[in-house]
Amino acid sequence: MPVTTRSSQPPTPQDPETLPAETASAETPSERTPAAPGEPDDGGNPIGNPTETAEAPETDKPAKLVEPGKPTPATEPGEATEPGKSTTEPTESGEPNEPAEPTEAAEDTVAGEDAVAADAGEGGEDAVAGEGGEDAEVVAPRGVRARVSYWRGWRGRYPRAARVVWWAATIASLLLVFGALSLPNRLFALHLSRFVRLPGEAIIGAAALLALPRRPRVALAALAGAALGALTILNVLDMQFVEYLGRPFDLVLDWILLDDAQSYVADSMGGTVALAATIGLIILVVLIMAVMALATVRLSGILVRDTRRATRGTLIAGTVWITCSVLGVQFAGLPVASDQVVNSLTSEARRVRATLQDEATFGKVARSDTFGATPAAQLVPDLRGKDVIFAFIESYGRSAVEDPGMAPGVDETLATSTAALTKAGFSAKSGWLTSATYGGSSWLGHSTTLSGLWVDTQQRYRTVMASDHLSLTKAFQKTGAWDTVGIMPGVQKGWPEQKFYGLDKVYNAFQMGYQGPKFSWSTMPDQYALEAFQRLEHGRTDRDKPLMSEIILTSSHQPWAPIPKMVGWDELGDGSVFEDIQADGEKASDVIADSDKSKKEYGRSIQYSVTALTQWLERYGTDDTVLVFLGDHQPISRVSGNNASRDVPVSIVAKDPKVLDKIAAWNWTDGLKPAHDAPVWKMSSFRDRFLKAYGSTPHPTTG
């Protein structure tokens, strides 16, 4: 690199661009910028060892030093510029011209990219200061001064540690980028073979970066890294949504569910844990995107170090990718030529487009109603005078009845309850409904059952709730022959859905007089909620109309710990009796982290909820009571399995034989446990089948 000598007064603190002259060292103008510590130079020697001093290039003449007070001589005509000798012409004031702007490699060096390198230690200082007496000084270009200052740091003092850090950062960057390019969006697909494929996106990215100058290259690398970070976050969201809800994350609709998730954590594990988890997740998201951006920028800097080799390697990799793709070469059952990112982005784009199209299409469907114009007198005439109850048991799915790990206990409870109800004079028939949701979002199952529409997204739910579509429960209200009430222990804030469901009155978590402990997410045990229903509404003797009720039972809501136990119905009081039961139960944090425990406790929770409901019916049911109860969805895949159906049991129980005779054509199974091959209907078909079975006359409206 060029070194300029000039005569001047001794340096002062006000002249930061001068360095004390000690020894003179120079590079030939053709010398390349050395590599970073730990990276071998072209000769194979690692750079950054202070004990290895590069030999100065041989010259025909020694470097000239200018005595104080004399101007720097210009190169004589015809005299070749010697290595190590400055060719900078003095200005009229005797000051040297500014050195030429650094090349791209030099800019990378000053910017602190991986191309930055210079010998560390004493040699670094000697390369700047020249020997020529006290009054002689050597002025280095800015890039050289920056490098010398840089290498006076810890890297110069600890070259081996610097080498380890350099390689560790480079390897980590490679793993992060290639891992993000290969990451699947399903937990069951997360295995090592996914990460030993050749990502086509990496080859295209390398080609694009090689074709760009420095600043656009750095900008593109940073943007691509941030995008990879965002895609990684989206893949993780897909994994969790498939695990908990049986479907991928919806970029348009599902952001609101993140707030519900935060509320669930707060209710299950406490507000402090929820706040810490929220802050941690925000920090993690920022870190993922920032680290991915830094990793891609680092790799881009290494890539352009030797563009010839990098271009050759990119062409070879591209040829291998195309060959493997054409020939269908596979490893561990997966294509070697990977296009995971392209596939993920394509799928996301399709889902977004489908969501946007569905909003308009479903709005028209919601405005059409088979019973929308049916006169009040022609709605459910065959149930007049009956107290009709629609009860949903949280997460009560086919797996509870048929999975070998859970079914024995649940089936025994169903058999015992069937026998007890039969002894009390009740009969039951049961079948299967395929839920519109899975693992969570219970309100989608409730609205699908009662609206007769397939409500499987949050957008559809909002559309239905804002419509005049006739819900099954509202049909009873429309007749004017029933009082309608809702028992909602899971509702802890305003609930505008009350209007759609046609409920004259709703009791939320704070309106049933409960003073006992919460059971994780569930605000109160099902037994207490049912007793409150009896005390507040069903047991009233001053009523002049029968009662239609919608009850949501919550004790079987995940995380299934702690679980209540049945107590004497006369001992319930204000719920304080559950204090010791709650304290002795399993901790939610222990059950959530253990799949086997989750299955066991889930099964126990279903047994509890079914027992509480059927015992209430035995105790308080009358000749005019009609109970319809069902599950809203299957439990999460960690409990039900990756390939579980979306089926849930549904049962109708009554003392009056005419009630069950009306559904004889449904071919449902006698008792509370549906047979494996019992009829399976879509949950959205239940409303119309029920209305027709009990005498309702269709009068359609169209959208």
Residue pairs with C-beta under 8 A, 6 or more apart in sequence:
1 26
1 27
1 29
1 31
1 140
1 141
1 143
1 144
2 26
2 29
2 86
2 87
2 88
2 99
2 141
3 24
3 25
3 26
3 63
3 84
3 86
3 130
3 138
3 139
3 140
4 72
4 86
4 88
4 96
4 99
4 138
4 139
4 140
5 24
5 63
5 64
5 65
5 66
5 72
5 86
5 130
5 132
5 136
5 137
5 138
5 139
6 66
6 71
6 72
6 90
6 94
6 95
6 96
6 137
6 139
7 66
7 67
7 68
7 69
7 70
7 71
7 72
7 135
7 136
8 18
8 68
8 135
8 137
9 135
10 134
10 135
11 18
11 19
11 20
11 137
17 139
17 145
18 137
18 139
19 128
19 129
19 137
19 138
19 139
19 140
19 145
20 129
20 137
21 129
21 130
21 131
21 132
21 133
21 134
21 136
21 137
21 138
22 125
22 126
22 129
22 130
22 131
23 126
23 129
23 130
23 131
24 63
24 65
24 84
24 129
24 130
24 131
24 132
24 138
25 56
25 84
25 123
25 126
25 127
25 128
25 130
26 56
26 57
26 63
26 83
26 84
26 85
27 57
27 84
28 57
28 83
28 84
29 83
32 42
32 105
33 105
33 106
33 108
33 109
33 115
33 116
33 117
34 41
34 47
34 117
34 118
34 119
35 41
35 47
35 115
35 117
35 305
36 47
36 48
36 114
36 115
36 116
36 117
36 166
37 46
37 47
37 48
37 117
37 120
37 155
37 159
37 162
37 163
37 166
38 46
38 47
38 48
38 162
38 163
38 164
38 165
38 166
38 167
39 46
39 47
39 114
39 117
39 166
40 46
40 47
41 47
45 52
46 159
46 163
47 117
47 119
48 117
48 119
48 120
48 151
48 155
48 156
48 159
48 162
48 163
49 119
49 120
49 159
50 119
50 120
50 121
50 122
50 123
50 156
50 157
50 159
51 121
52 119
53 119
53 123
54 119
54 123
56 84
57 83
57 84
59 82
59 83
59 84
59 85
60 82
61 82
61 85
63 82
63 84
63 85
63 130
64 73
64 85
65 130
65 131
65 132
65 133
65 136
66 72
66 73
66 132
66 136
67 135
67 136
68 133
68 135
68 136
71 90
71 94
72 86
72 88
72 90
72 96
74 89
74 90
75 81
75 85
75 87
81 87
86 96
88 96
88 97
88 99
89 96
89 97
90 96
90 97
91 97
96 139
99 141
99 142
102 109
102 110
102 141
102 142
102 143
104 213
104 214
105 115
106 143
107 214
108 114
108 115
108 116
108 214
108 301
109 115
109 116
109 117
109 143
109 146
109 147
110 116
110 142
110 143
110 146
110 147
112 150
113 298
113 301
114 166
114 170
114 298
114 301
114 302
114 305
115 301
115 305
116 147
116 150
117 147
118 124
118 127
118 144
118 147
118 148
118 150
118 151
119 127
119 151
120 151
120 152
120 155
120 156
120 157
120 159
121 151
121 156
121 157
124 147
124 148
124 151
124 152
124 156
125 148
125 152
127 144
127 148
128 138
128 140
128 144
128 145
128 148
129 137
129 138
130 136
130 137
130 138
132 138
140 148
154 161
154 162
155 162
169 298
170 298
170 299
170 302
172 295
173 294
173 295
173 296
173 298
173 299
174 299
176 291
176 292
176 295
177 202
177 225
177 228
177 292
177 295
177 296
177 299
178 195
178 199
178 202
179 195
180 228
180 229
180 231
180 232
180 292
181 199
181 201
181 202
181 228
181 338
181 340
181 341
182 194
182 195
182 197
182 199
182 338
182 340
183 190
183 194
183 231
183 232
183 235
183 340
184 190
184 194
184 235
184 340
185 234
185 235
185 238
185 239
185 242
185 248
185 344
186 238
186 239
186 242
187 239
187 242
187 243
188 642
190 239
193 331
193 332
193 333
193 334
194 334
196 331
196 332
197 331
197 334
197 335
197 336
197 337
197 338
197 340
198 317
198 320
198 321
198 324
198 336
198 337
198 338
199 338
199 339
199 340
199 341
200 321
200 325
200 337
200 338
200 339
200 342
201 339
201 340
201 341
201 342
202 317
203 314
203 317
203 318
203 321
205 224
206 303
206 310
206 314
206 317
207 314
207 318
208 220
209 217
209 220
209 221
209 300
209 303
209 304
210 303
210 304
210 307
210 310
210 311
210 314
212 220
214 304
217 300
217 304
218 297
218 300
218 301
220 300
221 293
221 296
221 297
221 299
221 300
222 293
222 296
222 297
223 293
224 296
225 289
225 292
225 293
225 294
225 295
225 296
225 297
226 289
226 290
226 292
226 293
228 292
228 296
228 341
229 288
229 289
229 290
229 291
229 292
229 293
230 289
231 341
231 344
231 345
232 288
232 292
233 285
233 288
233 289
234 249
234 251
234 344
234 348
235 344
237 249
238 248
238 249
240 249
241 247
241 248
241 249
241 254
242 248
242 637
243 439
243 636
243 637
243 638
244 439
244 440
244 636
244 637
245 437
245 438
245 439
245 440
245 441
246 437
246 438
246 439
246 634
246 637
246 646
247 438
248 347
248 351
250 351
250 355
250 457
250 458
251 348
251 351
251 352
251 355
252 352
252 355
252 356
252 459
253 355
253 457
253 458
253 459
254 458
256 458
257 441
257 458
262 274
262 277
262 278
263 274
264 521
265 273
265 274
265 277
266 273
266 274
266 275
267 518
267 520
267 521
268 520
268 521
268 559
268 588
268 592
269 588
269 589
303 310
304 310
321 337
322 337
323 329
324 335
324 336
324 337
325 335
325 337
328 335
329 335
329 336
329 337
330 336
355 457
355 459
358 457
358 459
358 460
359 459
359 463
362 453
362 459
362 460
362 463
363 463
363 703
364 703
365 453
365 703
366 453
366 463
366 464
366 467
366 469
366 703
367 467
367 469
367 701
367 702
367 703
368 700
368 701
368 702
368 703
369 452
369 469
369 470
369 700
369 701
370 452
370 688
370 698
370 700
371 379
371 470
371 475
371 688
371 691
371 696
371 698
371 699
371 700
372 468
372 469
372 470
372 699
372 700
372 701
373 699
373 700
373 701
374 470
374 696
374 697
374 698
374 699
375 697
375 699
376 478
376 479
376 480
377 479
378 695
378 696
378 697
378 699
379 475
379 476
379 478
379 479
379 691
379 696
380 475
380 476
380 479
380 691
380 694
380 695
380 696
381 694
381 695
381 696
382 658
382 662
382 693
382 694
382 695
383 626
383 659
383 694
383 695
384 481
384 546
385 546
385 624
386 546
386 624
386 625
386 626
386 654
386 656
386 659
387 538
387 546
387 547
387 548
387 549
387 622
387 624
387 625
387 626
388 476
388 482
388 546
388 547
388 548
388 549
388 626
388 628
389 548
389 549
389 551
389 625
389 626
389 627
389 628
389 629
390 449
390 450
390 472
390 473
390 548
390 549
390 550
390 551
390 628
390 629
391 550
391 551
391 552
391 553
391 613
391 627
391 628
391 629
391 630
392 442
392 445
392 446
392 449
392 551
392 552
392 553
392 629
392 630
392 631
392 632
393 553
393 556
393 606
393 609
393 610
393 613
393 629
393 630
393 631
393 632
394 442
394 552
394 553
394 554
394 555
394 556
394 557
394 609
394 631
394 632
395 442
395 556
395 557
395 558
395 602
395 605
395 606
395 631
395 632
395 633
395 634
395 635
396 556
396 606
396 609
396 610
396 630
396 631
396 632
396 648
396 649
397 435
397 631
397 633
397 634
397 635
397 640
397 644
397 646
397 647
397 648
397 649
398 432
398 634
398 644
398 645
398 647
398 648
398 649
399 406
399 634
399 635
399 639
399 640
399 641
399 644
400 406
400 407
400 410
400 602
400 603
400 606
400 631
400 635
400 649
401 407
401 410
401 411
401 414
401 649
401 673
401 674
402 676
403 599
403 640
403 641
405 599
405 600
405 603
406 599
406 600
406 602
406 603
406 606
406 639
407 603
409 603
409 604
409 607
410 603
410 606
410 607
410 610
411 673
413 606
413 607
413 610
413 611
414 610
414 671
414 672
414 673
415 671
415 673
417 610
417 611
417 614
417 615
417 672
418 428
418 671
418 672
418 673
420 614
420 615
420 618
421 427
421 428
421 614
421 617
421 618
421 653
421 672
424 617
424 618
424 621
425 655
426 617
426 618
426 621
426 653
426 654
426 655
427 653
427 654
427 655
427 657
427 660
427 670
428 651
428 652
428 653
428 660
428 670
428 671
428 672
429 651
429 652
429 660
429 663
429 666
429 668
429 669
429 670
429 671
430 649
430 650
430 651
430 652
430 668
430 669
430 670
430 671
430 672
430 673
430 674
430 678
431 649
431 650
431 666
431 667
431 668
431 669
431 674
431 678
431 679
431 680
431 681
432 647
432 648
432 649
432 650
432 674
432 678
432 679
432 680
432 681
433 449
433 630
433 647
433 648
433 650
433 680
433 681
433 682
433 683
433 686
434 645
434 646
434 647
434 648
434 680
434 681
434 682
434 683
435 445
435 448
435 631
435 632
435 633
435 634
435 646
435 647
435 648
435 683
436 444
436 445
436 448
436 454
436 455
436 456
436 646
436 683
436 684
437 444
437 445
437 448
437 456
437 632
437 633
437 646
438 633
438 634
438 646
439 633
439 634
439 635
439 636
439 637
439 640
440 558
440 633
440 636
441 458
441 633
442 552
442 632
442 633
443 461
443 497
444 455
444 456
444 457
444 461
444 633
445 631
445 632
445 633
445 648
445 683
446 552
446 632
447 453
447 455
447 461
447 464
447 465
447 471
448 454
448 455
448 456
448 683
448 684
449 472
449 630
449 632
449 683
449 684
449 686
449 687
450 471
450 472
450 473
450 501
450 550
450 687
451 464
451 469
451 471
451 472
451 684
451 687
452 469
452 472
452 684
452 685
452 686
452 687
452 688
453 460
453 464
453 469
453 684
454 460
454 682
454 683
454 684
455 461
455 464
455 684
464 500
465 496
465 497
465 500
467 500
469 500
470 478
471 500
471 501
471 502
471 687
472 686
472 687
472 690
472 691
473 484
473 501
473 502
473 503
473 548
473 550
474 500
474 501
474 502
475 502
475 691
475 696
476 482
476 484
476 502
476 548
477 484
477 502
477 503
477 504
477 548
478 502
481 545
481 546
482 545
482 546
482 547
482 548
483 504
483 543
483 545
483 546
483 547
483 548
484 502
484 503
484 504
484 505
484 547
484 548
484 549
484 550
485 503
485 504
485 505
485 506
485 507
485 537
485 547
485 548
485 549
485 550
486 498
486 501
486 503
486 505
486 506
486 507
486 549
486 550
486 551
486 552
487 507
487 512
487 529
487 530
487 532
487 533
487 537
487 549
487 550
487 551
487 552
488 495
488 506
488 507
488 508
488 509
488 552
489 508
489 509
489 512
489 514
489 522
489 523
489 524
489 529
489 552
489 553
489 554
490 509
490 521
490 522
490 523
490 552
490 554
490 557
491 506
491 508
491 509
492 508
492 509
492 510
492 523
495 506
495 508
498 506
501 550
503 550
507 532
507 533
507 536
507 537
509 523
509 524
512 524
512 528
512 529
512 532
512 536
513 532
513 574
513 575
514 523
514 524
514 528
514 532
514 574
514 575
515 574
515 575
515 576
516 524
516 525
516 528
516 574
516 575
516 576
516 577
516 578
516 579
516 582
517 575
517 578
517 579
517 582
517 583
518 524
518 582
519 525
519 555
519 562
519 563
519 564
519 578
519 582
519 585
520 557
520 559
520 560
520 561
520 562
520 588
521 554
521 557
521 558
521 559
522 554
522 555
522 557
523 554
524 554
524 575
525 555
525 564
525 575
525 578
525 608
525 612
526 553
526 554
526 555
526 556
526 564
526 608
526 609
526 612
526 613
527 564
527 566
527 567
527 569
527 572
527 612
527 615
527 616
528 572
528 575
528 578
529 551
529 553
529 554
530 551
530 553
530 612
530 613
530 616
531 569
531 572
531 616
533 549
533 551
534 616
534 620
537 547
537 549
538 547
538 549
538 620
539 620
546 624
553 609
553 612
553 613
555 563
555 564
555 605
555 608
555 609
555 612
556 602
556 605
556 606
556 608
556 609
557 605
558 592
558 598
558 602
558 635
558 636
559 588
559 591
559 592
559 598
560 591
560 598
560 601
560 602
560 604
560 605
561 585
561 586
561 587
561 588
561 590
561 591
561 592
561 597
561 601
562 581
562 582
562 584
562 585
562 586
562 587
562 588
563 585
563 586
563 601
563 604
563 605
563 608
564 578
564 581
564 582
564 608
565 581
565 608
566 608
566 611
566 612
566 615
567 577
567 578
567 581
569 615
569 619
571 577
586 597
586 601
590 597
591 597
591 598
591 601
592 598
595 638
595 639
598 638
598 639
599 639
602 635
602 639
610 672
613 627
613 629
614 672
617 625
617 627
617 653
621 627
621 655
622 655
623 655
623 656
624 655
624 656
625 654
625 655
626 652
626 653
626 654
626 656
626 659
627 651
627 652
627 653
627 654
628 650
628 651
628 652
628 653
628 690
629 650
629 651
629 653
630 648
630 649
630 650
630 651
631 648
631 649
631 650
632 648
633 646
633 648
634 640
634 644
634 645
634 646
634 647
634 648
637 644
647 680
648 683
649 672
649 673
649 674
650 674
650 686
651 672
651 674
652 659
652 660
652 663
652 668
653 672
654 660
662 693
662 694
663 693
666 679
666 689
666 693
667 678
667 679
668 674
668 678
668 679
669 675
669 678
681 689
688 698
692 698
